[in-house]
Amino acid sequence: MSEKTLHRNFFQRLLGICQTKQPLDSNSWILEKSQIIIDLDKMSELSQPDSAVRLELDTFPNRILVIHTINDDFFAFRNKCTHAKRRMDHIPGTDQVQCCSIGKSTFSKSGKIVSGSAKKPIITYQIKKEENQLIIEF
């Protein structure tokens, strides 16, 4: 079985341009002390399995990538590859994420290296679902 990878052109990889978007509704999530709270009723980007969203704030030093897998599970990662320091994207049809750079480092839902240039795993965050909310602890 061949490994799945994201189809990106050379310039997208060279510049580290990711395909995962930020939420359309800026009120769909909040940063509160040591956690992020996502309102799933407002965050349409995560409404269907096999989707992802990136959370970024100028006042928060860590970019976060949240994926909703085909198995209807949610996972959260620091959105920073340990090799190239670039953002990452969810690989559709899998529970893996891949660096947006040329090295294509790929990581499992637990943050472990699957393939690519990275030498260290990525940081993962505890995430729990409570009714219509996701709570990410960091």
NUTIBA-894201 format. One record per atom (N, C-alpha, C): residue number from 1; residue in one letter; atom name; x, y, z. Coordinates in nm, 4 decimals. Atoms other than C-alpha are relative to their C-alpha. Layout:
<sites>
site nr NUM rest A atom CA x X y Y z Z
...
</sites>
This chain:
<sites>
site nr 1 rest M atom N x 0.0841 y -0.1181 z 0.0000
site nr 1 rest M atom CA x 0.0000 y 0.0000 z 0.0000
site nr 1 rest M atom C x 0.0886 y 0.1244 z 0.0000
site nr 2 rest S atom N x -0.0823 y -0.1199 z 0.0082
site nr 2 rest S atom CA x 0.1429 y 0.3395 z -0.0956
site nr 2 rest S atom C x -0.0425 y 0.1011 z 0.1061
site nr 3 rest E atom N x 0.0251 y -0.1014 z -0.1011
site nr 3 rest E atom CA x 0.1720 y 0.6209 z 0.1525
site nr 3 rest E atom C x -0.0742 y 0.1170 z -0.0635
site nr 4 rest K atom N x 0.0725 y -0.1160 z 0.0502
site nr 4 rest K atom CA x -0.0756 y 0.9056 z 0.1086
site nr 4 rest K atom C x 0.0828 y 0.1251 z 0.0256
site nr 5 rest T atom N x -0.0691 y -0.1274 z -0.0143
site nr 5 rest T atom CA x 0.0675 y 1.2503 z 0.0566
site nr 5 rest T atom C x -0.0885 y 0.1095 z -0.0574
site nr 6 rest L atom N x 0.0749 y -0.1129 z 0.0532
site nr 6 rest L atom CA x -0.0692 y 1.5932 z -0.0158
site nr 6 rest L atom C x 0.0545 y 0.0377 z -0.1365
site nr 7 rest H atom N x -0.0415 y -0.0412 z 0.1342
site nr 7 rest H atom CA x -0.0609 y 1.7040 z -0.3770
site nr 7 rest H atom C x 0.0170 y 0.1516 z -0.0005
site nr 8 rest R atom N x -0.0354 y -0.1420 z -0.0023
site nr 8 rest R atom CA x 0.1154 y 2.0404 z -0.3670
site nr 8 rest R atom C x 0.1054 y 0.0232 z -0.1073
site nr 9 rest N atom N x -0.1019 y -0.0250 z 0.1009
site nr 9 rest N atom CA x 0.3219 y 2.2054 z -0.6385
site nr 9 rest N atom C x 0.1308 y 0.0440 z 0.0661
site nr 10 rest F atom N x -0.1335 y -0.0313 z -0.0512
site nr 10 rest F atom CA x 0.6898 y 2.2871 z -0.6000
site nr 10 rest F atom C x 0.0027 y 0.1327 z 0.0750
site nr 11 rest F atom N x -0.0044 y -0.1316 z -0.0629
site nr 11 rest F atom CA x 0.6347 y 2.6544 z -0.5169
site nr 11 rest F atom C x -0.0800 y 0.0036 z 0.1302
site nr 12 rest Q atom N x 0.0755 y 0.0090 z -0.1250
site nr 12 rest Q atom CA x 0.3675 y 2.5776 z -0.2570
site nr 12 rest Q atom C x 0.0855 y -0.0655 z 0.1082
site nr 13 rest R atom N x -0.0881 y 0.0685 z -0.0951
site nr 13 rest R atom CA x 0.6133 y 2.3386 z -0.0901
site nr 13 rest R atom C x 0.1176 y 0.0896 z 0.0390
site nr 14 rest L atom N x -0.1161 y -0.0850 z -0.0257
site nr 14 rest L atom CA x 0.9092 y 2.5761 z -0.1233
site nr 14 rest L atom C x -0.0349 y 0.1141 z 0.0952
site nr 15 rest L atom N x 0.0429 y -0.1128 z -0.0823
site nr 15 rest L atom CA x 0.7147 y 2.8624 z 0.0334
site nr 15 rest L atom C x -0.0761 y -0.0430 z 0.1253
site nr 16 rest G atom N x 0.0714 y 0.0503 z -0.1174
site nr 16 rest G atom CA x 0.5390 y 2.6400 z 0.2891
site nr 16 rest G atom C x -0.1445 y 0.0446 z 0.0064
site nr 17 rest I atom N x 0.1397 y -0.0441 z 0.0048
site nr 17 rest I atom CA x 0.1907 y 2.7393 z 0.1767
site nr 17 rest I atom C x -0.0909 y -0.1192 z 0.0299
site nr 18 rest C atom N x 0.0878 y 0.1115 z -0.0380
site nr 18 rest C atom CA x -0.0641 y 2.5201 z 0.3516
site nr 18 rest C atom C x -0.1390 y 0.0198 z -0.0596
site nr 19 rest Q atom N x 0.1360 y -0.0084 z 0.0536
site nr 19 rest Q atom CA x -0.4154 y 2.4405 z 0.2338
site nr 19 rest Q atom C x -0.1046 y 0.0119 z 0.1096
site nr 20 rest T atom N x 0.0953 y -0.0096 z -0.1105
site nr 20 rest T atom CA x -0.5795 y 2.4297 z 0.5780
site nr 20 rest T atom C x -0.0258 y 0.1470 z 0.0318
site nr 21 rest K atom N x 0.0402 y -0.1389 z -0.0226
site nr 21 rest K atom CA x -0.7713 y 2.7508 z 0.6398
site nr 21 rest K atom C x -0.0274 y 0.0276 z 0.1477
site nr 22 rest Q atom N x 0.0432 y -0.0438 z -0.1318
site nr 22 rest Q atom CA x -0.8439 y 2.9501 z 0.9526
site nr 22 rest Q atom C x -0.1532 y 0.0059 z -0.0006
site nr 23 rest P atom N x 0.1468 y -0.0017 z -0.0049
site nr 23 rest P atom CA x -1.2059 y 2.9587 z 1.0743
site nr 23 rest P atom C x -0.0583 y 0.1263 z -0.0639
site nr 24 rest L atom N x 0.0691 y -0.1155 z 0.0574
site nr 24 rest L atom CA x -1.4442 y 3.1841 z 0.8834
site nr 24 rest L atom C x -0.0596 y 0.0871 z 0.1099
site nr 25 rest D atom N x 0.0615 y -0.0709 z -0.1121
site nr 25 rest D atom CA x -1.6164 y 3.2779 z 1.2102
site nr 25 rest D atom C x 0.1033 y 0.0159 z 0.1113
site nr 26 rest S atom N x -0.1030 y -0.0233 z -0.1024
site nr 26 rest S atom CA x -1.3596 y 3.4380 z 1.4413
site nr 26 rest S atom C x -0.0537 y -0.0173 z 0.1418
site nr 27 rest N atom N x 0.0615 y 0.0213 z -0.1314
site nr 27 rest N atom CA x -1.6057 y 3.3954 z 1.7297
site nr 27 rest N atom C x -0.0277 y -0.1471 z 0.0284
site nr 28 rest S atom N x 0.0263 y 0.1432 z -0.0177
site nr 28 rest S atom CA x -1.6076 y 3.0162 z 1.6920
site nr 28 rest S atom C x 0.0942 y -0.0656 z 0.1001
site nr 29 rest W atom N x -0.0926 y 0.0548 z -0.0989
site nr 29 rest W atom CA x -1.3213 y 2.9713 z 1.9387
site nr 29 rest W atom C x 0.0572 y 0.1122 z 0.0854
site nr 30 rest I atom N x -0.0631 y -0.0965 z -0.0905
site nr 30 rest I atom CA x -1.1605 y 3.1407 z 2.2371
site nr 30 rest I atom C x 0.1207 y -0.0647 z 0.0672
site nr 31 rest L atom N x -0.1165 y 0.0402 z -0.0779
site nr 31 rest L atom CA x -0.8294 y 3.1187 z 2.4165
site nr 31 rest L atom C x -0.0260 y 0.0460 z 0.1422
site nr 32 rest E atom N x 0.0332 y -0.0307 z -0.1386
site nr 32 rest E atom CA x -0.8887 y 3.0996 z 2.7906
site nr 32 rest E atom C x 0.0997 y -0.0684 z 0.0918
site nr 33 rest K atom N x -0.1057 y 0.0516 z -0.0877
site nr 33 rest K atom CA x -0.5936 y 3.0578 z 3.0297
site nr 33 rest K atom C x 0.0821 y -0.1060 z -0.0717
site nr 34 rest S atom N x -0.0823 y 0.1053 z 0.0604
site nr 34 rest S atom CA x -0.4372 y 2.7214 z 2.9384
site nr 34 rest S atom C x -0.0824 y -0.0943 z -0.0870
site nr 35 rest Q atom N x 0.0804 y 0.0840 z 0.0876
site nr 35 rest Q atom CA x -0.7041 y 2.5974 z 2.7004
site nr 35 rest Q atom C x -0.0636 y 0.0824 z -0.1119
site nr 36 rest I atom N x 0.0766 y -0.0569 z 0.1106
site nr 36 rest I atom CA x -0.8787 y 2.6657 z 2.3738
site nr 36 rest I atom C x -0.1359 y -0.0685 z 0.0022
site nr 37 rest I atom N x 0.1356 y 0.0536 z 0.0041
site nr 37 rest I atom CA x -1.2554 y 2.6231 z 2.3592
site nr 37 rest I atom C x -0.0579 y 0.0308 z -0.1378
site nr 38 rest I atom N x 0.0572 y -0.0122 z 0.1342
site nr 38 rest I atom CA x -1.4103 y 2.5603 z 2.0174
site nr 38 rest I atom C x -0.1493 y -0.0279 z 0.0080
site nr 39 rest D atom N x 0.1446 y 0.0187 z 0.0092
site nr 39 rest D atom CA x -1.7830 y 2.6042 z 1.9618
site nr 39 rest D atom C x -0.0286 y -0.0680 z -0.1337
site nr 40 rest L atom N x 0.0213 y 0.0764 z 0.1228
site nr 40 rest L atom CA x -1.8642 y 2.3313 z 1.7095
site nr 40 rest L atom C x -0.1237 y 0.0455 z -0.0778
site nr 41 rest D atom N x 0.1168 y -0.0526 z 0.0704
site nr 41 rest D atom CA x -2.1991 y 2.4944 z 1.6283
site nr 41 rest D atom C x 0.0378 y 0.1177 z -0.0897
site nr 42 rest K atom N x -0.0436 y -0.1168 z 0.0770
site nr 42 rest K atom CA x -2.0104 y 2.7985 z 1.4972
site nr 42 rest K atom C x 0.1153 y -0.0302 z -0.0953
site nr 43 rest M atom N x -0.1176 y 0.0299 z 0.0821
site nr 43 rest M atom CA x -1.7042 y 2.6303 z 1.3451
site nr 43 rest M atom C x -0.0361 y -0.1011 z -0.1087
site nr 44 rest S atom N x 0.0434 y 0.0854 z 0.1117
site nr 44 rest S atom CA x -1.8287 y 2.4960 z 1.0130
site nr 44 rest S atom C x 0.1148 y -0.0827 z -0.0577
site nr 45 rest E atom N x -0.1162 y 0.0709 z 0.0545
site nr 45 rest E atom CA x -1.4749 y 2.3881 z 0.9157
site nr 45 rest E atom C x 0.0164 y -0.1394 z 0.0585
site nr 46 rest L atom N x -0.0126 y 0.1312 z -0.0641
site nr 46 rest L atom CA x -1.4982 y 2.0926 z 1.1580
site nr 46 rest L atom C x -0.1327 y -0.0761 z 0.0047
site nr 47 rest S atom N x 0.1333 y 0.0609 z -0.0091
site nr 47 rest S atom CA x -1.8629 y 2.0021 z 1.0981
site nr 47 rest S atom C x -0.0071 y -0.1403 z -0.0592
site nr 48 rest Q atom N x 0.0002 y 0.1313 z 0.0642
site nr 48 rest Q atom CA x -1.7817 y 1.6982 z 0.8832
site nr 48 rest Q atom C x 0.1299 y -0.0745 z 0.0294
site nr 49 rest P atom N x -0.1246 y 0.0768 z -0.0130
site nr 49 rest P atom CA x -1.5337 y 1.4142 z 0.9378
site nr 49 rest P atom C x 0.0907 y 0.0233 z -0.1210
site nr 50 rest D atom N x -0.1026 y -0.0174 z 0.1035
site nr 50 rest D atom CA x -1.2109 y 1.4328 z 0.7338
site nr 50 rest D atom C x 0.0196 y 0.1473 z -0.0344
site nr 51 rest S atom N x -0.0178 y -0.1440 z 0.0178
site nr 51 rest S atom CA x -1.1676 y 1.8064 z 0.7870
site nr 51 rest S atom C x 0.1035 y 0.0509 z 0.1000
site nr 52 rest A atom N x -0.0999 y -0.0592 z -0.0894
site nr 52 rest A atom CA x -0.9261 y 2.0415 z 0.9596
site nr 52 rest A atom C x -0.0141 y 0.1515 z 0.0005
site nr 53 rest V atom N x -0.0026 y -0.1454 z -0.0114
site nr 53 rest V atom CA x -0.8807 y 2.3988 z 1.0750
site nr 53 rest V atom C x 0.1273 y 0.0390 z 0.0745
site nr 54 rest R atom N x -0.1170 y -0.0477 z -0.0744
site nr 54 rest R atom CA x -0.5846 y 2.6033 z 1.1917
site nr 54 rest R atom C x -0.0405 y 0.1214 z 0.0827
site nr 55 rest L atom N x 0.0324 y -0.1067 z -0.0941
site nr 55 rest L atom CA x -0.6086 y 2.8335 z 1.4916
site nr 55 rest L atom C x 0.1264 y 0.0799 z 0.0269
site nr 56 rest E atom N x -0.1164 y -0.0858 z -0.0171
site nr 56 rest E atom CA x -0.3735 y 3.1308 z 1.5107
site nr 56 rest E atom C x -0.0443 y 0.1351 z 0.0535
site nr 57 rest L atom N x 0.0211 y -0.1339 z -0.0546
site nr 57 rest L atom CA x -0.3624 y 3.4514 z 1.7135
site nr 57 rest L atom C x 0.1352 y 0.0684 z 0.0142
site nr 58 rest D atom N x -0.1250 y -0.0739 z -0.0198
site nr 58 rest D atom CA x -0.0977 y 3.7232 z 1.7232
site nr 58 rest D atom C x 0.0423 y -0.0004 z 0.1464
site nr 59 rest T atom N x -0.0290 y -0.0048 z -0.1434
site nr 59 rest T atom CA x -0.1233 y 3.7177 z 2.1037
site nr 59 rest T atom C x 0.0317 y -0.1363 z 0.0606
site nr 60 rest F atom N x -0.0270 y 0.1356 z -0.0477
site nr 60 rest F atom CA x -0.0723 y 3.3407 z 2.1307
site nr 60 rest F atom C x 0.1180 y -0.0551 z -0.0787
site nr 61 rest P atom N x -0.1230 y 0.0383 z 0.0708
site nr 61 rest P atom CA x 0.2752 y 3.2034 z 2.0489
site nr 61 rest P atom C x -0.0079 y -0.1291 z -0.0808
site nr 62 rest N atom N x 0.0064 y 0.1295 z 0.0687
site nr 62 rest N atom CA x 0.1623 y 2.8602 z 1.9250
site nr 62 rest N atom C x -0.1162 y -0.0059 z -0.0981
site nr 63 rest R atom N x 0.1051 y 0.0269 z 0.0972
site nr 63 rest R atom CA x -0.0284 y 2.7836 z 1.6090
site nr 63 rest R atom C x -0.0521 y -0.1405 z 0.0295
site nr 64 rest I atom N x 0.0630 y 0.1286 z -0.0294
site nr 64 rest I atom CA x -0.2740 y 2.4934 z 1.6536
site nr 64 rest I atom C x -0.0696 y -0.0514 z -0.1260
site nr 65 rest L atom N x 0.0712 y 0.0671 z 0.1086
site nr 65 rest L atom CA x -0.4014 y 2.2442 z 1.3944
site nr 65 rest L atom C x -0.0949 y -0.1002 z 0.0638
site nr 66 rest V atom N x 0.1006 y 0.0935 z -0.0513
site nr 66 rest V atom CA x -0.7243 y 2.0592 z 1.4760
site nr 66 rest V atom C x -0.0529 y -0.0796 z -0.1182
site nr 67 rest I atom N x 0.0557 y 0.0837 z 0.1062
site nr 67 rest I atom CA x -0.8343 y 1.7625 z 1.2662
site nr 67 rest I atom C x -0.1189 y -0.0800 z 0.0532
site nr 68 rest H atom N x 0.1183 y 0.0825 z -0.0255
site nr 68 rest H atom CA x -1.1685 y 1.5802 z 1.2572
site nr 68 rest H atom C x 0.0150 y -0.1177 z -0.0953
site nr 69 rest T atom N x -0.0354 y 0.1145 z 0.0845
site nr 69 rest T atom CA x -1.0853 y 1.2306 z 1.1301
site nr 69 rest T atom C x -0.1223 y -0.0686 z -0.0609
site nr 70 rest I atom N x 0.1075 y 0.0771 z 0.0637
site nr 70 rest I atom CA x -1.2863 y 0.9950 z 0.9116
site nr 70 rest I atom C x -0.0698 y -0.0917 z 0.1000
site nr 71 rest N atom N x 0.0594 y 0.0823 z -0.1064
site nr 71 rest N atom CA x -1.3496 y 0.7947 z 1.2318
site nr 71 rest N atom C x -0.0764 y 0.0838 z 0.1015
site nr 72 rest D atom N x 0.0747 y -0.0934 z -0.0844
site nr 72 rest D atom CA x -1.5206 y 1.1006 z 1.3866
site nr 72 rest D atom C x 0.0715 y 0.0323 z 0.1311
site nr 73 rest D atom N x -0.0810 y -0.0398 z -0.1151
site nr 73 rest D atom CA x -1.2348 y 1.1630 z 1.6334
site nr 73 rest D atom C x 0.0616 y 0.1367 z -0.0275
site nr 74 rest F atom N x -0.0661 y -0.1299 z 0.0126
site nr 74 rest F atom CA x -1.0683 y 1.4978 z 1.7004
site nr 74 rest F atom C x 0.1398 y -0.0095 z 0.0598
site nr 75 rest F atom N x -0.1377 y -0.0058 z -0.0485
site nr 75 rest F atom CA x -0.6949 y 1.5587 z 1.7431
site nr 75 rest F atom C x 0.0519 y 0.1419 z -0.0177
site nr 76 rest A atom N x -0.0579 y -0.1343 z 0.0065
site nr 76 rest A atom CA x -0.4953 y 1.8747 z 1.8091
site nr 76 rest A atom C x 0.1522 y -0.0094 z 0.0085
site nr 77 rest F atom N x -0.1458 y 0.0002 z 0.0104
site nr 77 rest F atom CA x -0.1318 y 1.9479 z 1.7276
site nr 77 rest F atom C x 0.0523 y 0.1429 z 0.0041
site nr 78 rest R atom N x -0.0672 y -0.1270 z 0.0234
site nr 78 rest R atom CA x 0.1124 y 2.2347 z 1.7557
site nr 78 rest R atom C x 0.0280 y 0.0028 z -0.1496
site nr 79 rest N atom N x -0.0094 y -0.0076 z 0.1457
site nr 79 rest N atom CA x 0.1068 y 2.3498 z 1.3957
site nr 79 rest N atom C x 0.1370 y 0.0538 z -0.0420
site nr 80 rest K atom N x -0.1379 y -0.0392 z 0.0306
site nr 80 rest K atom CA x 0.4832 y 2.3602 z 1.3536
site nr 80 rest K atom C x 0.0833 y -0.1263 z -0.0154
site nr 81 rest C atom N x -0.0820 y 0.1181 z 0.0260
site nr 81 rest C atom CA x 0.6904 y 2.0877 z 1.1903
site nr 81 rest C atom C x 0.1313 y 0.0107 z 0.0771
site nr 82 rest T atom N x -0.1255 y -0.0003 z -0.0767
site nr 82 rest T atom CA x 0.9938 y 1.9886 z 1.3967
site nr 82 rest T atom C x 0.1222 y 0.0062 z -0.0904
site nr 83 rest H atom N x -0.1128 y -0.0084 z 0.0938
site nr 83 rest H atom CA x 1.2104 y 1.9859 z 1.0835
site nr 83 rest H atom C x 0.0108 y 0.1398 z -0.0605
site nr 84 rest A atom N x -0.0071 y -0.1260 z 0.0741
site nr 84 rest A atom CA x 1.1270 y 2.2936 z 0.8765
site nr 84 rest A atom C x -0.0720 y 0.1157 z 0.0696
site nr 85 rest K atom N x 0.0735 y -0.1015 z -0.0770
site nr 85 rest K atom CA x 0.9164 y 2.4830 z 1.1362
site nr 85 rest K atom C x -0.1180 y 0.0588 z -0.0769
site nr 86 rest R atom N x 0.1128 y -0.0464 z 0.0818
site nr 86 rest R atom CA x 0.6435 y 2.5213 z 0.8728
site nr 86 rest R atom C x -0.1311 y -0.0530 z 0.0560
site nr 87 rest R atom N x 0.1328 y 0.0500 z -0.0351
site nr 87 rest R atom CA x 0.2706 y 2.4766 z 0.9145
site nr 87 rest R atom C x -0.0202 y -0.1389 z -0.0591
site nr 88 rest M atom N x 0.0325 y 0.1337 z 0.0479
site nr 88 rest M atom CA x 0.1134 y 2.1379 z 0.8559
site nr 88 rest M atom C x -0.1449 y -0.0035 z -0.0487
site nr 89 rest D atom N x 0.1351 y 0.0240 z 0.0499
site nr 89 rest D atom CA x -0.1962 y 2.0078 z 0.6792
site nr 89 rest D atom C x -0.0422 y -0.1414 z 0.0353
site nr 90 rest H atom N x 0.0588 y 0.1329 z -0.0161
site nr 90 rest H atom CA x -0.4269 y 1.7159 z 0.7471
site nr 90 rest H atom C x 0.0040 y -0.0699 z -0.1355
site nr 91 rest I atom N x 0.0044 y 0.0788 z 0.1235
site nr 91 rest I atom CA x -0.3928 y 1.4390 z 0.4865
site nr 91 rest I atom C x -0.1384 y -0.0644 z -0.0069
site nr 92 rest P atom N x 0.1360 y 0.0545 z 0.0092
site nr 92 rest P atom CA x -0.7513 y 1.3635 z 0.3767
site nr 92 rest P atom C x -0.0007 y -0.1526 z -0.0108
site nr 93 rest G atom N x 0.0146 y 0.1451 z 0.0024
site nr 93 rest G atom CA x -0.8655 y 1.0056 z 0.4299
site nr 93 rest G atom C x 0.0889 y -0.0715 z 0.0996
site nr 94 rest T atom N x -0.0901 y 0.0584 z -0.0996
site nr 94 rest T atom CA x -0.6130 y 0.9510 z 0.7108
site nr 94 rest T atom C x -0.0172 y 0.0727 z 0.1328
site nr 95 rest D atom N x -0.0081 y -0.0739 z -0.1264
site nr 95 rest D atom CA x -0.5489 y 1.0517 z 1.0703
site nr 95 rest D atom C x 0.1428 y 0.0521 z 0.0167
site nr 96 rest Q atom N x -0.1372 y -0.0501 z 0.0013
site nr 96 rest Q atom CA x -0.2086 y 1.1942 z 0.9746
site nr 96 rest Q atom C x 0.0044 y 0.1452 z -0.0453
site nr 97 rest V atom N x -0.0257 y -0.1365 z 0.0448
site nr 97 rest V atom CA x -0.0670 y 1.5416 z 0.9191
site nr 97 rest V atom C x 0.1356 y 0.0025 z -0.0692
site nr 98 rest Q atom N x -0.1239 y -0.0073 z 0.0772
site nr 98 rest Q atom CA x 0.2080 y 1.6492 z 0.6817
site nr 98 rest Q atom C x 0.0473 y 0.1445 z -0.0072
site nr 99 rest C atom N x -0.0612 y -0.1320 z 0.0107
site nr 99 rest C atom CA x 0.4472 y 1.9432 z 0.6753
site nr 99 rest C atom C x -0.0240 y 0.0553 z -0.1402
site nr 100 rest C atom N x 0.0264 y -0.0655 z 0.1283
site nr 100 rest C atom CA x 0.3764 y 2.1934 z 0.3980
site nr 100 rest C atom C x 0.1274 y 0.0276 z -0.0794
site nr 101 rest S atom N x -0.1267 y -0.0291 z 0.0677
site nr 101 rest S atom CA x 0.7462 y 2.2111 z 0.3024
site nr 101 rest S atom C x 0.0404 y -0.1114 z -0.0963
site nr 102 rest I atom N x -0.0520 y 0.0963 z 0.0969
site nr 102 rest I atom CA x 0.9509 y 2.0206 z 0.0465
site nr 102 rest I atom C x 0.0306 y -0.1350 z 0.0649
site nr 103 rest G atom N x -0.0353 y 0.1242 z -0.0690
site nr 103 rest G atom CA x 1.0579 y 1.7608 z 0.3080
site nr 103 rest G atom C x -0.1161 y -0.0947 z 0.0234
site nr 104 rest K atom N x 0.1217 y 0.0802 z -0.0152
site nr 104 rest K atom CA x 0.6968 y 1.6359 z 0.3420
site nr 104 rest K atom C x 0.0002 y -0.0880 z 0.1249
site nr 105 rest S atom N x 0.0035 y 0.0794 z -0.1234
site nr 105 rest S atom CA x 0.7508 y 1.5160 z 0.6993
site nr 105 rest S atom C x -0.1450 y -0.0289 z 0.0356
site nr 106 rest T atom N x 0.1356 y 0.0457 z -0.0300
site nr 106 rest T atom CA x 0.4436 y 1.3154 z 0.7959
site nr 106 rest T atom C x -0.0022 y -0.0572 z 0.1408
site nr 107 rest F atom N x 0.0112 y 0.0395 z -0.1397
site nr 107 rest F atom CA x 0.3222 y 1.2501 z 1.1504
site nr 107 rest F atom C x -0.1343 y -0.0680 z 0.0249
site nr 108 rest S atom N x 0.1230 y 0.0693 z -0.0390
site nr 108 rest S atom CA x 0.0651 y 1.0186 z 1.3100
site nr 108 rest S atom C x -0.0818 y 0.0878 z 0.0941
site nr 109 rest K atom N x 0.0865 y -0.0745 z -0.0922
site nr 109 rest K atom CA x -0.2230 y 1.1345 z 1.5280
site nr 109 rest K atom C x 0.0615 y 0.0130 z 0.1390
site nr 110 rest S atom N x -0.0682 y -0.0088 z -0.1295
site nr 110 rest S atom CA x 0.0012 y 1.0685 z 1.8297
site nr 110 rest S atom C x 0.1246 y 0.0879 z -0.0074
site nr 111 rest G atom N x -0.1139 y -0.0892 z 0.0173
site nr 111 rest G atom CA x 0.2681 y 1.3012 z 1.6863
site nr 111 rest G atom C x 0.1277 y -0.0681 z -0.0451
site nr 112 rest K atom N x -0.1206 y 0.0742 z 0.0391
site nr 112 rest K atom CA x 0.5132 y 1.0264 z 1.5915
site nr 112 rest K atom C x 0.0294 y 0.0170 z -0.1487
site nr 113 rest I atom N x -0.0434 y -0.0136 z 0.1388
site nr 113 rest I atom CA x 0.7149 y 1.0505 z 1.2708
site nr 113 rest I atom C x -0.0402 y -0.1243 z -0.0788
site nr 114 rest V atom N x 0.0364 y 0.1081 z 0.0915
site nr 114 rest V atom CA x 0.5749 y 0.8387 z 0.9866
site nr 114 rest V atom C x 0.1008 y -0.0043 z -0.1146
site nr 115 rest S atom N x -0.0976 y -0.0084 z 0.1092
site nr 115 rest S atom CA x 0.8088 y 0.9606 z 0.7118
site nr 115 rest S atom C x 0.0486 y 0.1439 z -0.0134
site nr 116 rest G atom N x -0.0493 y -0.1341 z 0.0287
site nr 116 rest G atom CA x 1.0082 y 1.2572 z 0.5858
site nr 116 rest G atom C x 0.1279 y 0.0351 z 0.0723
site nr 117 rest S atom N x -0.1280 y -0.0503 z -0.0494
site nr 117 rest S atom CA x 1.2986 y 1.4707 z 0.7046
site nr 117 rest S atom C x 0.0051 y 0.0254 z 0.1503
site nr 118 rest A atom N x 0.0031 y -0.0321 z -0.1436
site nr 118 rest A atom CA x 1.1869 y 1.5343 z 1.0645
site nr 118 rest A atom C x 0.0729 y -0.1061 z 0.0818
site nr 119 rest K atom N x -0.0711 y 0.0903 z -0.0911
site nr 119 rest K atom CA x 1.3960 y 1.3829 z 1.3437
site nr 119 rest K atom C x -0.0691 y -0.0098 z 0.1358
site nr 120 rest K atom N x 0.0709 y -0.0016 z -0.1278
site nr 120 rest K atom CA x 1.1598 y 1.4651 z 1.6330
site nr 120 rest K atom C x -0.1504 y -0.0022 z -0.0254
site nr 121 rest P atom N x 0.1463 y -0.0020 z 0.0133
site nr 121 rest P atom CA x 0.7865 y 1.4063 z 1.6871
site nr 121 rest P atom C x -0.0535 y 0.1418 z 0.0193
site nr 122 rest I atom N x 0.0644 y -0.1289 z -0.0226
site nr 122 rest I atom CA x 0.5443 y 1.6983 z 1.6883
site nr 122 rest I atom C x -0.0755 y -0.0038 z 0.1325
site nr 123 rest I atom N x 0.0725 y -0.0116 z -0.1265
site nr 123 rest I atom CA x 0.3661 y 1.8229 z 1.9976
site nr 123 rest I atom C x -0.1494 y -0.0190 z -0.0256
site nr 124 rest T atom N x 0.1446 y 0.0214 z 0.0059
site nr 124 rest T atom CA x 0.0109 y 1.6987 z 2.0477
site nr 124 rest T atom C x -0.0622 y 0.0555 z 0.1274
site nr 125 rest Y atom N x 0.0716 y -0.0539 z -0.1156
site nr 125 rest Y atom CA x -0.2505 y 1.8380 z 2.2842
site nr 125 rest Y atom C x -0.1183 y -0.0887 z 0.0345
site nr 126 rest Q atom N x 0.1195 y 0.0717 z -0.0455
site nr 126 rest Q atom CA x -0.5182 y 1.6722 z 2.4929
site nr 126 rest Q atom C x -0.1218 y 0.0756 z -0.0508
site nr 127 rest I atom N x 0.1224 y -0.0614 z 0.0502
site nr 127 rest I atom CA x -0.8581 y 1.7343 z 2.3419
site nr 127 rest I atom C x -0.1180 y -0.0853 z 0.0462
site nr 128 rest K atom N x 0.1198 y 0.0741 z -0.0402
site nr 128 rest K atom CA x -1.2004 y 1.6424 z 2.4732
site nr 128 rest K atom C x -0.1228 y 0.0710 z -0.0559
site nr 129 rest K atom N x 0.1250 y -0.0526 z 0.0532
site nr 129 rest K atom CA x -1.5493 y 1.6856 z 2.3381
site nr 129 rest K atom C x -0.1038 y -0.0035 z 0.1103
site nr 130 rest E atom N x 0.1076 y -0.0122 z -0.0982
site nr 130 rest E atom CA x -1.8221 y 1.8084 z 2.5703
site nr 130 rest E atom C x -0.1174 y 0.0680 z -0.0689
site nr 131 rest E atom N x 0.1182 y -0.0475 z 0.0725
site nr 131 rest E atom CA x -2.1600 y 1.8464 z 2.4002
site nr 131 rest E atom C x 0.0426 y 0.0641 z -0.1316
site nr 132 rest N atom N x -0.0327 y -0.0649 z 0.1273
site nr 132 rest N atom CA x -2.1059 y 2.1048 z 2.1244
site nr 132 rest N atom C x 0.1339 y 0.0746 z 0.0045
site nr 133 rest Q atom N x -0.1290 y -0.0674 z -0.0137
site nr 133 rest Q atom CA x -1.7577 y 2.2096 z 2.2382
site nr 133 rest Q atom C x 0.1161 y -0.0979 z -0.0042
site nr 134 rest L atom N x -0.1279 y 0.0693 z -0.0130
site nr 134 rest L atom CA x -1.4022 y 2.0914 z 2.1931
site nr 134 rest L atom C x 0.0847 y 0.0820 z 0.0947
site nr 135 rest I atom N x -0.0881 y -0.0684 z -0.0945
site nr 135 rest I atom CA x -1.1622 y 2.1736 z 2.4742
site nr 135 rest I atom C x 0.1399 y -0.0564 z -0.0185
site nr 136 rest I atom N x -0.1396 y 0.0381 z 0.0226
site nr 136 rest I atom CA x -0.7902 y 2.1677 z 2.3977
site nr 136 rest I atom C x 0.0817 y 0.0519 z 0.1169
site nr 137 rest E atom N x -0.0842 y -0.0354 z -0.1150
site nr 137 rest E atom CA x -0.5574 y 2.1631 z 2.6979
site nr 137 rest E atom C x 0.1452 y 0.0089 z -0.0445
site nr 138 rest F atom N x -0.1430 y -0.0104 z 0.0297
site nr 138 rest F atom CA x -0.1999 y 2.2863 z 2.6679
site nr 138 rest F atom C x 0.0763 y 0.0512 z 0.1192
</sites>
